Amino acid sequence: MRKFVSLLVCIVSSAFVSPALALANASNDPPAIRDGSHDMDFNFGTWHTEIARTPDPFGDPANVVHISGTVTVRPIWNGKAELEEIEAEGPKGHWQGANLFFYDPTARQWIQTYVDSSEGRFNEAPGIGEYRDGNVEYYSPTELHGRAILDRAIWSDIRPNSHTYTESFSDDGGRTWRPAFVAHLTRIGK
């Protein structure tokens, strides 16, 4: 019993000592939050896009639709926002869509809203994101077939004349992700 009480005292003591040591060694300065107002500048210009879209990544991930077209991105409001226009051709014909990106200087994050020309209105919650580890990542809640899911958009492999955009869905709270939309973009104009 004496060994058990000694062990219990050691465990309880360490629970109070470790946080105290951590606080004593911590800096009083808050971590610097970077200015992300230019995180999306790489996207400006005109791009050729090759898209692989999976209409139902949870039901039939092998059913992939290929689309190709042009993406034109220009700054608005002196670079505090940008407009991305998409025109593409696929098996179902001509597709037009647009993304509006707004920079929130207080949160230091970007907000993305999407509209499809066939609907003509914003129907989904905006994506919110920022630059992380060489990529730009956005997250938003959405629905697929009436079921609430998460949407993750990542711009990766960012180079002066190319980048990749991948949109993935999660139906388990973000533990696993299934690709729903992958676009490879190559610059064709400034």
VOGU-3710 file (C-alpha; in Angstrom, 3 decimals, decimal comma):
1> mrkfvsllvc> 0,000/0,000/0,000  2,877/2,335/0,840  4,341/1,837/-2,666  0,958/2,650/-4,196  0,651/5,897/-2,179  4,228/6,886/-3,133  3,496/6,244/-6,799  0,265/8,265/-6,592  2,094/11,199/-4,940  4,729/11,146/-7,722
11> ivssafvspa> 2,091/11,165/-10,445  0,081/13,990/-8,858  3,253/16,028/-8,181  4,450/15,685/-11,758  1,077/16,910/-13,024  1,640/20,205/-11,177  5,381/20,563/-11,775  5,368/19,988/-15,561  2,875/22,776/-16,389  4,690/25,141/-14,031
21> lalanasndp> 8,024/24,421/-15,755  6,418/24,822/-19,159  4,990/28,208/-18,167  8,318/29,339/-16,729  10,065/28,482/-20,010  7,357/29,908/-22,286  7,861/33,232/-24,019  5,632/36,092/-22,962  5,312/37,191/-26,590  2,330/35,851/-28,524
31> pairdgshdm> 3,237/33,910/-31,653  3,489/36,113/-34,725  0,582/35,751/-37,127  1,774/36,166/-40,698  0,175/38,510/-43,191  -1,418/36,231/-45,784  -2,782/38,964/-48,033  -0,628/37,778/-50,949  -1,100/34,022/-50,479  -3,311/33,776/-53,572
41> dfnfgtwhte> -1,201/35,989/-55,887  0,228/32,893/-57,618  -3,262/32,311/-59,048  -3,405/35,540/-61,098  -3,372/35,033/-64,863  -4,908/32,790/-67,496  -4,567/29,031/-67,178  -5,369/25,925/-69,178  -7,029/23,404/-66,856  -7,391/19,642/-67,092
51> iartpdpfgd> -9,972/18,429/-64,576  -10,817/14,960/-63,279  -14,123/15,125/-61,403  -15,601/12,269/-59,369  -19,341/12,985/-59,006  -19,774/10,571/-56,074  -16,446/9,760/-54,380  -18,253/7,784/-51,636  -20,488/5,740/-53,936  -18,485/5,113/-57,110
61> panvvhisgt> -14,953/6,572/-56,915  -14,064/4,905/-60,229  -16,607/7,041/-62,129  -14,424/9,968/-63,236  -15,485/12,710/-65,655  -12,772/14,558/-67,600  -13,203/18,249/-68,360  -10,808/20,774/-69,913  -10,943/24,517/-70,297  -9,651/27,913/-69,257
71> vtvrpiwngk> -9,407/29,618/-65,884  -8,899/33,391/-65,741  -8,000/35,014/-62,422  -7,689/38,735/-61,810  -7,242/40,871/-58,718  -10,018/43,170/-57,574  -10,067/45,849/-54,856  -6,321/46,467/-55,323  -5,511/42,834/-54,534  -7,676/42,521/-51,405
81> aeleeieaeg> -9,820/40,097/-53,390  -9,730/38,156/-56,637  -12,199/36,858/-59,191  -11,656/33,454/-60,787  -13,717/32,622/-63,891  -13,864/29,057/-65,191  -15,042/27,939/-68,650  -14,701/24,303/-69,598  -16,040/21,582/-71,885  -16,941/18,090/-70,760
91> pkghwqganl> -19,212/15,185/-71,622  -22,274/17,172/-70,497  -21,329/20,245/-72,526  -20,173/23,730/-71,575  -19,619/24,592/-67,891  -19,098/28,035/-66,370  -18,325/28,819/-62,763  -16,722/31,537/-60,690  -14,952/31,852/-57,384  -14,677/35,048/-55,394
101> ffydptarqw> -11,821/35,182/-52,931  -11,752/37,805/-50,171  -8,933/38,440/-47,708  -9,976/39,051/-44,090  -7,147/41,204/-42,648  -8,330/40,708/-39,063  -8,368/36,903/-39,194  -5,546/36,867/-41,789  -7,407/34,234/-43,743  -8,983/33,971/-47,169
111> iqtyvdsseg> -12,669/33,333/-47,803  -13,755/31,541/-50,996  -17,268/31,575/-52,419  -18,298/29,586/-55,501  -21,146/30,127/-57,939  -22,137/27,944/-60,906  -23,707/29,674/-63,924  -26,492/27,089/-64,013  -27,699/28,239/-60,563  -26,618/31,879/-60,509
121> rfneapgige> -26,382/32,152/-56,729  -24,156/31,212/-53,813  -25,612/28,032/-52,320  -22,833/26,753/-50,093  -20,985/27,916/-47,026  -17,760/29,702/-47,958  -14,413/27,980/-47,669  -11,977/29,557/-45,243  -8,245/29,038/-45,506  -4,667/30,129/-45,538
131> yrdgnveyys> -1,131/29,189/-46,569  0,313/26,149/-44,758  3,507/24,209/-45,431  3,819/25,246/-49,085  0,117/24,777/-49,886  -2,999/26,914/-49,599  -5,776/25,037/-47,767  -9,472/25,884/-47,422  -12,139/24,035/-45,422  -15,933/24,298/-45,457
141> ptelhgrail> -19,041/22,338/-44,537  -21,148/21,184/-47,482  -23,663/18,526/-48,530  -23,588/15,613/-50,938  -26,871/13,843/-51,705  -28,436/15,585/-48,677  -25,730/14,335/-46,293  -23,590/16,814/-44,338  -19,883/16,420/-45,170  -16,656/18,433/-45,046
151> draiwsdirp> -14,943/19,904/-48,095  -11,189/20,498/-48,228  -9,591/22,422/-51,097  -5,801/22,451/-51,508  -3,637/24,337/-53,987  -0,352/22,425/-54,181  2,742/22,025/-56,379  2,665/25,814/-56,765  5,178/26,939/-59,387  5,337/30,127/-61,505
161> nshtytesfs> 3,637/28,428/-64,482  1,632/25,589/-62,955  -0,201/24,362/-59,885  -2,683/21,701/-58,819  -6,059/22,218/-57,191  -7,574/19,255/-55,320  -10,950/19,188/-53,662  -11,656/16,268/-51,324  -14,683/15,266/-49,269  -14,901/13,685/-45,818
171> ddggrtwrpa> -17,977/12,024/-44,353  -16,273/11,085/-41,091  -15,365/14,470/-39,609  -12,057/14,831/-41,442  -10,453/11,532/-40,465  -10,365/10,365/-44,099  -10,661/12,271/-47,380  -11,785/11,184/-50,849  -10,771/13,183/-53,935  -13,764/14,677/-55,758
181> fvahltrigk> -12,131/17,210/-58,096  -8,518/17,449/-59,283  -7,410/20,212/-61,649  -3,937/20,571/-63,134  -3,406/24,145/-64,309  -0,761/25,390/-66,744  -0,224/29,097/-67,398  -1,155/30,344/-70,869  -1,123/34,091/-70,162  -0,477/36,721/-67,518
//
